[in-house]
Amino acid sequence: MYQAGLVLEGGGMKGLYTAGVLDFFLDMGIEFSNCYGVSAGACHLCSFLSGQRGRALAISVDYLNDKNYCSIYNLIKTGDLFGVKMCYDDIPNKLNLYDYEKFNAYQGKAYAVVTNIRTGRAEYLRLKDMHKDIQAVRASASLPLVSRNVKINGEEYLDGGLADSIPIMRSILDGNRKNVVVLTKEEGYRRKPSSHLELMKLCYAKYPKVYELMKNRHISYNETLDYLKAQTDNGQAFVIRPRKKSNVGRIEKNRDKLLTLYQEGYEDAKACQAELLAYLEQKQ
């Protein structure tokens, strides 16, 4: 196990890129002492930590036509675009069994990044017992406008990407002098202002911090990219990201596109294997 941080950006179904990278890590036996997952990144992190190669991919593509998985039907019926019961109960406990014992054997620390919608701050919820901490993963992946708020210990949470899309700063503050960061946006990407601000203000009138976060998200995200570039230059970060803009949408139903993106992630990680291992093994 490398004494390093693993930072996984979200991105909805674009996270299939991350799933490919993580499966390459599993094939190579690459493990990290501290892991931080945001939204889809948190979801795929679960299968990585349980050592279940191919599981994140299977979950993402095997149920595309099931209305209980991801559908407008779900959204209207339950308030969640992604079905909570299917995603966080039926799949791990009945359809594609999660290896809880293997997860429990993981010797490092793992966190799901969530946004406290009362305070507007990111929180980093430790994943210790996936039977109950799956709620933290759910909260991290609960996209605004198409998900219900997730209540944990009396507080309400949504998508971790609202407050901290790329938690590289948190990882460094936790003492990780080396960090591998997997992004789902291509080189040169810059986030633009949201086009849904008025709707956000209306839907989250009780939680004004959500609107503020969305209003300023492009600024904070782009500042994080600049910070990440600086950390890459000084050796505290190693970035793996798509080489070109993906044609996969955040809510993508095309199986072939998803499989292609997964393979791109795997091949990109494979292509930088020597450089990555040299980075992780160098003394600081």
C-alpha positions in Angstrom: 0.0 0.0 0.0 1.3 3.4 -1.0 1.3 6.2 1.7 -0.6 8.5 -0.6 -3.9 10.1 -1.2 -6.3 9.0 -3.9 -8.7 11.8 -5.0 -11.7 10.9 -7.2 -13.8 13.7 -8.9 -17.5 13.1 -9.6 -19.2 13.7 -12.9 -22.3 11.5 -13.1 -21.9 8.8 -15.8 -18.7 10.4 -16.9 -17.4 8.6 -13.8 -17.0 5.5 -16.0 -13.6 6.9 -16.9 -12.7 6.7 -13.2 -14.0 3.1 -13.0 -11.6 2.2 -15.8 -8.7 3.8 -14.0 -9.5 2.0 -10.7 -9.8 -1.4 -12.4 -6.3 -0.9 -13.8 -5.1 -0.1 -10.3 -6.7 -3.3 -9.1 -5.0 -5.3 -11.8 -1.7 -3.8 -10.8 -2.3 -4.2 -7.1 -2.0 -0.4 -6.5 -3.5 0.6 -3.1 -3.6 4.0 -1.3 -3.6 4.8 2.4 -6.1 7.6 2.1 -9.0 7.8 -0.4 -11.5 10.6 -1.1 -14.5 10.1 -3.4 -16.9 12.7 -4.6 -20.3 11.8 -6.0 -19.8 9.1 -8.7 -16.2 9.0 -7.5 -17.4 7.9 -4.1 -19.6 5.2 -5.7 -16.8 3.7 -7.7 -14.4 4.0 -4.8 -16.6 1.4 -2.9 -15.9 -1.3 -5.4 -12.2 -0.4 -5.6 -11.8 -0.8 -1.8 -13.6 -4.1 -1.8 -11.3 -5.3 -4.7 -14.2 -6.2 -7.0 -12.8 -5.6 -10.4 -15.4 -4.8 -13.0 -18.2 -4.3 -10.5 -18.4 -0.5 -10.9 -18.7 -1.0 -14.7 -21.3 -3.7 -14.4 -23.5 -1.6 -12.0 -23.3 1.4 -14.4 -24.3 -0.5 -17.6 -26.3 -3.6 -16.6 -29.4 -1.7 -15.4 -29.7 1.1 -17.9 -33.1 0.0 -19.1 -34.5 -0.7 -15.6 -36.8 2.1 -14.6 -36.0 1.5 -10.9 -32.3 2.3 -11.6 -32.3 5.7 -13.3 -35.4 7.2 -14.8 -37.9 10.1 -14.9 -40.4 7.5 -13.5 -38.2 7.2 -10.5 -37.8 11.0 -10.1 -41.6 11.5 -10.2 -42.4 8.6 -8.0 -39.7 9.1 -5.3 -38.0 12.4 -5.9 -34.7 10.6 -6.8 -33.6 10.2 -10.4 -31.5 7.2 -9.3 -33.6 4.8 -7.3 -32.4 4.7 -3.7 -33.6 1.2 -2.9 -32.2 -0.3 -6.0 -28.9 1.5 -6.0 -28.1 1.3 -2.3 -29.9 -1.9 -1.2 -31.0 -4.2 -4.0 -27.7 -4.0 -6.0 -25.2 -4.4 -3.2 -27.2 -6.9 -1.2 -29.0 -9.0 -3.9 -28.1 -8.2 -7.5 -24.4 -7.6 -7.5 -23.2 -8.5 -4.1 -20.8 -6.2 -2.3 -17.9 -7.8 -0.6 -18.2 -6.3 2.9 -15.6 -8.5 4.4 -13.0 -7.4 1.8 -13.8 -3.8 2.5 -13.4 -4.4 6.2 -9.9 -5.7 5.5 -8.8 -2.4 3.9 -6.1 -0.9 6.1 -6.3 2.7 5.0 -8.9 5.5 5.5 -11.6 6.3 3.0 -14.0 9.3 2.9 -17.1 10.2 1.0 -17.2 14.0 0.4 -20.7 15.5 1.1 -22.1 19.0 1.2 -23.9 20.1 4.3 -26.7 22.2 2.8 -27.3 24.1 6.0 -23.8 25.3 6.5 -22.7 25.2 2.8 -19.5 23.4 3.8 -17.9 20.2 2.6 -17.7 17.4 5.1 -15.6 14.3 4.7 -17.4 11.3 6.2 -15.3 8.4 7.0 -16.3 5.0 5.5 -15.9 2.4 8.2 -19.0 0.1 8.0 -20.5 0.0 4.5 -23.7 -1.4 5.8 -24.5 2.0 7.4 -22.0 4.3 5.7 -23.5 3.6 2.3 -25.8 6.6 3.3 -22.7 8.8 3.1 -22.0 7.5 -0.4 -25.6 8.2 -1.3 -25.4 11.7 0.0 -22.2 12.4 -1.9 -23.9 11.2 -5.1 -27.3 13.0 -4.6 -27.4 15.6 -7.4 -29.2 18.8 -6.7 -32.7 19.1 -8.3 -33.0 15.4 -9.1 -32.4 14.0 -5.6 -33.9 14.2 -2.2 -31.8 15.6 0.7 -30.1 12.9 2.7 -30.3 13.1 6.5 -27.4 11.8 8.5 -27.2 12.5 12.3 -29.7 15.3 12.1 -28.0 17.2 9.2 -29.0 17.2 5.6 -26.6 16.7 2.7 -26.3 16.7 -1.0 -23.7 16.2 -3.7 -20.2 16.6 -2.4 -19.2 18.4 -5.6 -21.2 21.4 -4.6 -18.7 22.4 -1.9 -15.5 20.4 -2.9 -15.4 18.9 -6.3 -11.8 17.9 -6.2 -10.7 17.5 -2.6 -6.9 17.7 -3.2 -6.5 20.4 -0.6 -8.2 18.3 2.1 -5.9 15.4 1.2 -2.8 17.5 1.5 -4.1 19.0 4.8 -4.5 15.4 6.1 -0.8 14.9 5.6 -0.7 13.2 2.2 2.5 14.5 0.5 1.7 12.4 -2.6 -1.7 12.4 -4.3 -3.1 10.7 -7.3 -6.0 12.7 -8.7 -8.5 11.2 -11.2 -10.5 13.8 -13.0 -13.4 13.2 -15.3 -13.0 16.5 -17.3 -10.4 16.8 -20.1 -7.2 18.9 -20.1 -8.0 22.5 -20.5 -11.6 22.3 -19.2 -12.9 25.3 -17.3 -16.3 25.3 -15.6 -18.8 27.9 -16.7 -21.5 29.6 -14.6 -24.6 27.5 -13.9 -27.6 28.1 -16.1 -30.0 26.8 -13.4 -29.5 29.5 -10.7 -33.1 30.7 -10.5 -34.4 27.2 -10.2 -31.9 26.4 -7.5 -32.9 29.5 -5.6 -36.6 28.5 -5.8 -36.1 24.8 -4.9 -33.7 25.4 -2.1 -35.2 28.5 -0.6 -34.9 27.0 2.9 -31.2 26.4 2.2 -29.7 29.6 0.8 -26.2 28.2 1.0 -27.0 25.8 -1.8 -27.8 28.7 -4.1 -24.6 30.5 -3.1 -22.5 27.4 -3.8 -24.0 27.0 -7.2 -23.6 30.7 -8.0 -19.9 30.5 -7.2 -19.2 26.9 -8.2 -17.4 27.8 -11.4 -15.1 30.1 -9.6 -14.2 27.7 -6.8 -13.8 24.8 -9.3 -11.5 26.7 -11.6 -9.5 27.9 -8.6 -9.1 24.3 -7.5 -7.8 23.4 -10.9 -5.2 26.2 -10.6 -4.3 24.9 -7.2 -4.0 21.3 -8.5 -1.7 22.5 -11.3 0.6 24.1 -8.7 0.6 20.9 -6.6 1.4 18.9 -9.7 4.3 21.1 -10.5 5.7 20.8 -6.9 5.3 17.0 -6.8 2.3 16.7 -4.4 -0.1 15.6 -7.1 -0.2 13.2 -10.1 -3.2 13.7 -12.4 -4.9 11.2 -14.6 -7.6 12.8 -16.8 -9.3 12.2 -20.2 -7.2 13.2 -23.2 -10.2 14.5 -25.0 -13.7 15.8 -24.4 -16.1 13.0 -23.8 -19.4 12.6 -25.6 -20.9 10.9 -22.5 -23.5 13.0 -20.7 -23.9 13.2 -16.9 -27.0 11.0 -17.3 -26.0 8.7 -20.1 -28.1 5.8 -21.4 -25.9 4.7 -24.3 -24.1 1.5 -23.2 -21.5 1.6 -26.0 -20.5 5.1 -25.1 -20.1 4.1 -21.5 -18.0 1.1 -22.3 -15.8 3.2 -24.5 -15.3 5.7 -21.8 -14.4 3.0 -19.3 -11.9 1.6 -21.6 -10.4 5.0 -22.2 -9.9 5.3 -18.4 -8.2 1.9 -18.3 -5.9 2.6 -21.2 -5.0 6.1 -20.0 -3.9 4.6 -16.6 -2.0 1.9 -18.3 -0.2 4.4 -20.5 1.1 6.3 -17.5 1.9 3.2 -15.4 5.7 3.6 -15.4 5.5 7.3 -14.6 2.9 6.8 -11.9 4.9 4.1 -10.1 8.0 6.2 -10.3 6.1 9.0 -8.7 4.6 6.8 -5.9 7.9 5.1 -5.1 10.2 8.2 -5.1 11.4 9.3 -1.7 10.5 12.8 -0.5 
